[in-house]
Amino acid sequence: MKVLFNVHSLKSPRTGIGLYTEHLIDAMAAAGEVAELAGCKGRQVLRGDMLRSLVHSDQTAGDAQPNIFAKKAASFSGVIRGMPGAYPARHFMRDWLARRSLRSLAHEGFIYHEPNYMPLHYPGPVVITVHDLSHVRYPQFHPAERVAFLNRHLPGALERADRVITDSRFVAGEIVDVYGVSSRKIAVTHLAAEGDFRTREPAEVAPTLLRFGLRNRGFVLSVATLEPRKNLERLIAAYAALPDAVRRDNPLVLVGVRGWRNATLVARLQELLVRGEALCLGYLPRRWVADLYSSAAVVAYPSLYEGFGLPLLEAFASGTPIVTSNVTSLPEVSGGAALEVDPLDVDAIRDGLRVLLEDADLRCRHAELGLQRATEFSWGRCSRQTLDVYRQLA
């Protein structure tokens, strides 16, 4: 069996889909059950050491970005993405560049796995991963161009694909309900936390905490792209409603790349920033993120919609209790180990934060439940389940 991945998502900074691609390729290489793995990036086909080099390329270079909300000139790529027709034009260009390479790889017997929704045209077996349908459920939370592109082209991609993989039973059900895809065509492969996410001794995290002026088990952590679906406006409102003493002892720390449509979020955060009750650290090296997960008092992830919710497992594996939402895929991942609240209810989010911050026994109980829950997920298991899908097409 030979497997080809589209590796455009491995660009830097490497976020959700890029990390999924990285860990899936890594786990398959370690399992040794695939005769050959290859990556497609435009005209370039990456094999062997070239593919390994890209997968393991250092994504942790650079420093924190504490001024993430400062106004700055738009990048050329950002301007291009915002232009009408940008999404279909970009996809067409990638498809055109890769066409000859893809034909050659199909003749060699490769199964093509597209980890990011929209496959390139491929004259052989095709597997696609659809991570969520947030563009359908919450179109207002996405750039209009992206929503229009997915609405127009995803139904055809689902029809063309020989198999569809998704991260949760919740999204599998959504794909059946929204697009009428047969459940027999869909496979669920749960994700996992990286090995770097684990419990750590205070001395081990001390340098990272010193860098940001934080105290071990003395802050509330949020790791998420700064965009509306992550519900950060309500999280900030809930945090601001905590008692003064609780906020003073536990600043809110936001980690994540700047997303879109976050002007209201920025405005609501300013007062906390001025009072020194919040930090915005931007995109951080993964080793620092792992240190923060294992040294936070509480992790907050009250997202409105998730296809999986990897921060839950990252917090669980780090031995840190988490407040999350009781909707979409998050209860499926939590399995009762997280403190689950209504993400539309600011008071419920506030109360969840307060009870965990003030009740040491409850914090310990949820931390222990989380550690146990994290052991039920692994990239090896995800890889084996994905290989089972490929075998149906080999």
Residue, then its C-alpha position, 0 to 999 in steps of 0.5 A: m500500500k502506498v499513500l499520498f498526502n497533500v502537504h500544503s497544510l504543513k506550512s508555518p505557523r502550523t495549526g490544527i489541520g497541519l498538526y493533524t497531517e504531521h502526526l498522521i504521517d509520523a504515526m504511519a511512518a512509525a507503524g511501518e505498514v505503508a510501503e511508501l509515503a509521499g507528499c504533494k506540494g504544487r509540482q513538487v513530490l516529496r518522498g523519503d528524507m524530503l518528506r520527513s524533513l518537511v514533517h519534522s521542520d522546526q515550527t517553534a522558531g520565533d518569539a512570543q507576539p505580545n502585541i498581537f492586536a497592534k495595527k500593522a500593514a496587511s501582508f501580501s498573502g493576506v490581501i490576496r486571500g481577501m480578494p473576491g475569487a481568491y479561494p477558487a483561484r488558489h485551489f485551481m492553481r494548486d490543482w493545475l500545478a500538481r496535475r502531472s505529478l498526481r497522474s504519475l503517482a496514480h499510475e504508481g498505485f498511490i491512495y490519495h489522502e486529502p487532509n483538508y476538505m477539498p481534494l485535488h483532481y486525482p485519477g485514483p482512490v481518494v480519501i478526504t478528511v472533513h473536520d467540521l461543518s462550521h461553515v454551514r452551522y456558523p457561516q457568519f464566523h468565517p470569511a464570506e469567500r471561504v463559505a461560498f467556496l465550500n458551499r459550492h465545491l464541498p458537495g462535489a468533493l464528498e461525492r467524488a471521494d471514495r471514503v470520508i474521514t472525520d474526527s468525531r461521531f458528531v461531525a459524521g452525523e452532520i455530514v449525513d444530515v447536511y449532505g446525505v452521504s451514506s454513513r457506510k462511506i464515513a469513518v471516525t478517527h479520533l485525534a490525540a494530544e502530542g507527546d509533549f503535553r504531559t505533567r511537568e514539575p514546577a522547576e521544569v516550567a519555571p523558565t517559561l513562566l519567568r519569561f511571561g511573569l506568570r506564577n505556577r498554577g496561578f493563571v487561566l489559559s485559553v489556547a485558540t485562534l482569535e476568531p468568533r467561533k472560539n467564543l472568546e468574547r463571552l469568555i472575556a466577559a465571564y472572566a471580567a465578572l469574577p471577583d477582583a481577588v480571583r482575577r488578581d491572583n489568576p490573570l487570563v492568558l490568551v495563546g493563539v494566532r490572530g484570526w478574523r472578525n475580532a474587533t469587538l473581542v479586542a475592544r472588550l479585552q483592552e480594559l483587562l490588558v490595561r489593568g494587567e489582568a490579561l496577556c495576549l501572547g500570540y502564536l508560541p513555540r509548542r514547547w512553551v505552550a506545553d509548559l503553559y498547559s501544565s502550569a495553568a490553574v484552569v484551561a478555558y475552552p468554551s467554543l461554540y462549535e468544534g469538530f473535535g476539540l484538541p485543547l481538551l486532550e492537551a489539557f487532560a494530558s497536562g494534568t490541568p482541569i478544563v472548563t469547556s462547552n456542553v455542545t457539538s463534539l466537545p462532550e464526546v471528547s470530554g467523556g465527563a472529565a471536563l467541567e462542561v457549561d453552556p457556551l452561550d451563558v456568560d454566567a455559566i462560564r464564570d461560575g465554571l471558572r470560579v468553582l475550579l479556581e476556588d475549590a482545590d478538591l474539585r480541581c484535583r478531581h477533574a485533573e485526575l479524570g482528565l489524565q485518565r481520559a487522555t490515555e484513551f486517545s493516541w495518534g497510533r490508534c488514529s493511524r491504525q483506524t485510518l489505515d483500515v480505511y485505506r485497506q478498503l480501497a487497496 
